[in-house]
């Protein structure tokens, strides 16, 4: 399995690029997995298979801790850092369920 890590400034087109890749991979029936690691991104043009917002969101942290957007984003990334087991488990379970559905190994 191959991966593409997409990073960039807000408004740079990351989500548009990922939505395009999702369309291409779906049309060509290529197996893929989408992972959203942006805790501030709550509207995507594609449904991510794994989503950090299931663990934590910037808005929740801002409301709960009274932090601004930058502090909340930093807190979210630190939270992901201490919950890497969660991330790896969700990715693994998603891959396993895909293999079971398609019968591919």
N, C-alpha and C positions, 0 to 999 in steps of 0.2 A: 504494500500500500504506500502511496506517495502522499505528500502533504504540501500545502501552500500556506505560508504564514503571511497574512496581510495586515500591515500596520501603516499608519499615516495620520496626518492631522485631521481634525473634524472637517467634514465637507470635501475631503479629497477623493471620494468615490469608492471607498472600501466596500460598503454594502452593495453598491451597484455592481462592482466587480464580482463579488461573491455570488450575487443573484445570477449574474451571467454565467459563471462557472457552474452553478447549480443547474441551470437550464441546459447547458451543454452536456454535463455529465448525465442528466436524466434522459435527454434525447438519445445519447449514444449508449445508454444502459451500462455506463461505467459505474462501478461501486464507489461511493463516496460518503463522507461524513462531514457535517458542518458543525463547528464549535464556535460559539460566541463567547469571547472573554471580555467583552466590554460591558461593565455593569451599569453604564449609562444609556446603552442602546436598547430601547424597549419597543422600537418599531422597525422591523426588518422586512424586506421584500421577499424573504425566503424563510421557511421555518427551520431554525437551527435544531440539530439533533441533540446537542448538548449546549446548555445555556447557563452562564454564570448567574443570571438573574433568578434562577431557581435557588441559588445559595444566598445571594446578597445583591442589593441594588443601591445605586448612588442616592436615589430619592429617599429610600428607607433610612439610610445612614444619616442623611442631612436632617430628616425629621427627628430621628431618634437621638442623635448625638449633637445636633445643632451645628454641624460643620458646614462649611461652604462647599461648592462643587469640587474644588481641587483637593481639599482635605478629605472629603468623602470618597473621592476616587482613589486616593492613596490608601485610605482605610480598607476599601473593598479589595484592592490588589494585595494588601498585606493579609487580609482574611483568606483570599484564595491561596496565598503562599502557605498558610498553615493548614489548609484543607486540600492539599494536592491529592491525598488519598481519595477524597470525594470525587475530584475531577477524573482521576484515572479509573475509578470504579464505574462512573457513569459512562465514560468512553468505552471501557471494556464490555459492559453490559449491552451497550448499543450495538457494538460490533458483533457480539455473540448472538443477539436477537436477529440481526441482519443475516448472519450465516445460517441460522436455523430456518428462517423464512425462505431464503433463496436456495438453501441446500448446498451452497458453495463453501469450500473450506480454504 
